[in-house]
Amino acid sequence: MTHTLAIGHYEPEEIDAFQSQFAALVLPDLAAMAALDPALREGVRIVAYKGHEPFGPLQMDGLPGLGLIANYGVGHDAIDGDAARARGITITITPDVLNEDVADLALCMWIAACRGVMGAAAYLHRGDWVAGQPLALGTKASGRKVGIVGMGRIGRAVADRLAPFGCEIHYTARADKGVAGMRWHATPRAMAQDVDDLIVTIVGGEQTRNLIGHDTLAALGPGYIINVARGSVIDEDALVAALKEGRLAGAALDVFAHEPQANAQLLALPNVLSLPHIGSATVQTRAAMASLQRANIAAFLAGAPLPSPVP
């Protein structure tokens, strides 16, 4: 009897670990799960999930014995938390192990946006340097006022990296955390009017959908916005308009609202650095995430405390 399903595009070594540790059945997506024999689905207690497709009531009801969804990643907005709680299903995530990589990338993207790295690379490849064409100057990154939207684990790691650049650091959170050397704001809009740039690290989900819209982007003015959180946090239509109209200097985005489909208008803009959600994409961190996902499954099967449950 299969107790565990691993759903998503896992690496070969991850598949081997699932099968050797849990005799798991590995499936590419949720559609493949729905196609399983009902008798097999009735025996499933655990789903290891690695995907962006909505995992909601329909999928949960198709697994009547489900007790755990072990998510691969920190963001779990694809999983309907209310539906899971109503059915007594626990959700676990893989926090902390990816903080450093995501924060590193956020700083990389911020510097690249300020200095116009993508435009300069395109200038070189077009042959404009050899042709003697002028190259637009970038913006000095050090010493800028930077606002961090969301002061969680990743937000704090970003702040720690900004400090050596001599930046004035602002942040939003549900309440003032009293962080020395940083200024708290109640909302992103209130913060935007006092900073040069925004770096978005807040969790995704319905509570933060389109949190950053026309008003916040207008308050930010001609600065840069960096998003390493979830694409849903920024109103993409508002962002496109601000960039096209020159009200915003540029953006660097590792995430999009409808992944893996990126917004075509954003991809076409020369002042946008677009990446395919690579925040945690290093060999070391992905291995740590996979290990923590499996540790949650092992603890659940053993009746032990789970390492990283969603509250």
Buried (B, 14 or more C-beta within 10 A) or exposed (E): EBBBBBBBEBEEEBBEBBBEEBEBBBBEEBEEBEEBEEEBBBEBBBBBBBBBBEBBBEBBEBBEEBBBBBBBBBBBBBBBBEBBEEBEBBBBBBBBBBBBBBBBBBBBBBBBBBBBBBBBEEBEEEEBEEEEEEEEEBBEBEEBBBBBBBBBBBBBBBBEBBEEBEBBBBBBBEEEEEBEEBBBBEEBBBBBBBBBBBBBBBBBBEEBBBBBBBBBBBBBBEBBBBBBBBBBBBBBBBBBBBBEEEBBBBBBBBBBBEBEEBBEBBEEBEBBBBBEBEBBBBEEBBBBBBEBBBBBBBBBBEEEEBBBBBE
